[in-house]
Amino acid sequence: MFKHHSALGLATALRPVQPVTLLRPHAAKRAARFFVEKFPGKSLYAVKANPSPDLLKILWDAGVTHYDVASLGEVRLVAATLPGATLCFMHPVKAEEAIAEAYFTYGVKTFSLDTLEELDKIVRATSTDGVPATDLNLLVRLRVSSDHSKLSLASKFGAEPGDIKPLLMAARQASDALGLCFHVGSQAMSPSAYGEAMGRVRDAIVEAAVTVDIVDVGGGFPSWYPGMEPPALEAYFEVIHRSFEALPISYSAELWCEPGRALCAEYASVLVRVEKRRGSELYINDGAYGALFDAAHIGWRYPVKLIREGGSDTREMPFSFYGPTCDDLDHMAGPFELPADVQAGDYIEVGMLGAYGCAMRTGFNGFGVEDRVIVDDEPMASLYAPHLERVAASNVITL
Ligand SMILES: *Cc1c(COP(=O)(O)O)cnc(C)c1O
């Protein structure tokens, strides 16, 4: 892989025709060290946010030892990439065959569930000659509100309060370690999302009167995007720590979290070229079927920056983007603020695509090709989060 010092250096040296994914290993490492050092418990990386083996190795080297996987494909990928990693199968609806292969072939002991049927499935799939396994860590997923999050996860998974007691009692019988988990939704904009969900955890523990060994607060930790500037992550950790300490659980109980976005959003951005301009619409060479799926489908706004030698003196104005395919859906409304004189042939860096961006790329219409280059400049979150630069500069975090 090539290495360059900045997006500008790359654009001027190579004038790339295809979109180029710019990778910033230093940013992923910094995010991982932040969680490893500051989260008051164990941090599992949620692999679906970006399953790149290069990224998995960076996170591992930075001290992330546990991985939240949701499919057999992810189990196999992480096991092959990081043989020493501990895998936790945290999808509440799994194929019985997938559970069996994960347990017997890959040594996966940790599974989540939200129904008695799924519990039966896990017990059957991990039994040997009809004898149930005795080394399972079972995490019961509670349904919690997604009110504070930009992307809801409230309707698909999670046991309802009325079903929790029998489920926890049955899971207690079948497990070595019993846990509770939830997911507040992605890009949770307020720490109180976790405080409120921990209230549901407390209610469940009190009602079922079982011993709980693990509390897993899931993902949802936010990153910085235009118009979405959340409080510092320390404020989230503080609320989680305080509510965990107040739970009626044993002194040795463990606290886990499953960040996806927060560990990898800054890891990658994409350098695109403007092929045509029509008023305030820019036709660029990546889009809805590439790394900009969320920009097209749920109106996510990413930071953008004109990458041109000498820059531009003109004021900024709002633009929308069309992607390269022949499909009308390949449209990103933004608005994306760029200098008013952007023209065909210019390069634009679209930032914060390390999570749910590069992972979504397809080959539709022949446009799936991308080059990947490592750069060592700062990710575009630094435009939105002055604190990031301070953190880097003050060396609070060992790089
Ligand atoms: C997607 C997901 C995560 C990661 O969520 P982020 O919002 O990216 O932090 C964590 N846990 C589970 C169960 C998930 O489905």
The ligand as a MOL file (V3000), in Angstrom:
LIG
                    3D

  0  0  0     0  0            999 V3000
M  V30 BEGIN CTAB
M  V30 COUNTS 15 15 0 0 0
M  V30 BEGIN ATOM
M  V30 1 C -24.1030 -2.2930 15.5500 0
M  V30 2 C -23.9160 -2.7890 16.9340 0
M  V30 3 C -22.9110 -2.2300 17.7530 0
M  V30 4 C -22.0780 -1.0490 17.3510 0
M  V30 5 O -22.8500 0.1170 17.3260 0
M  V30 6 P -22.1690 1.5630 17.1090 0
M  V30 7 O -23.3240 2.4890 17.0730 0
M  V30 8 O -21.4130 1.4980 15.8450 0
M  V30 9 O -21.2630 1.7860 18.2810 0
M  V30 10 C -22.7340 -2.7880 19.0060 0
M  V30 11 N -23.4970 -3.8270 19.4390 0
M  V30 12 C -24.4570 -4.3840 18.6720 0
M  V30 13 C -25.2330 -5.5230 19.2130 0
M  V30 14 C -24.7070 -3.8770 17.3990 0
M  V30 15 O -25.6890 -4.4070 16.6550 0
M  V30 END ATOM
M  V30 BEGIN BOND
M  V30 1 1 1 2
M  V30 2 1 2 3
M  V30 3 2 2 14
M  V30 4 1 3 4
M  V30 5 2 3 10
M  V30 6 1 4 5
M  V30 7 1 5 6
M  V30 8 2 6 7
M  V30 9 1 6 8
M  V30 10 1 6 9
M  V30 11 1 10 11
M  V30 12 2 11 12
M  V30 13 1 12 13
M  V30 14 1 12 14
M  V30 15 1 14 15
M  V30 END BOND
M  V30 END CTAB
M  END
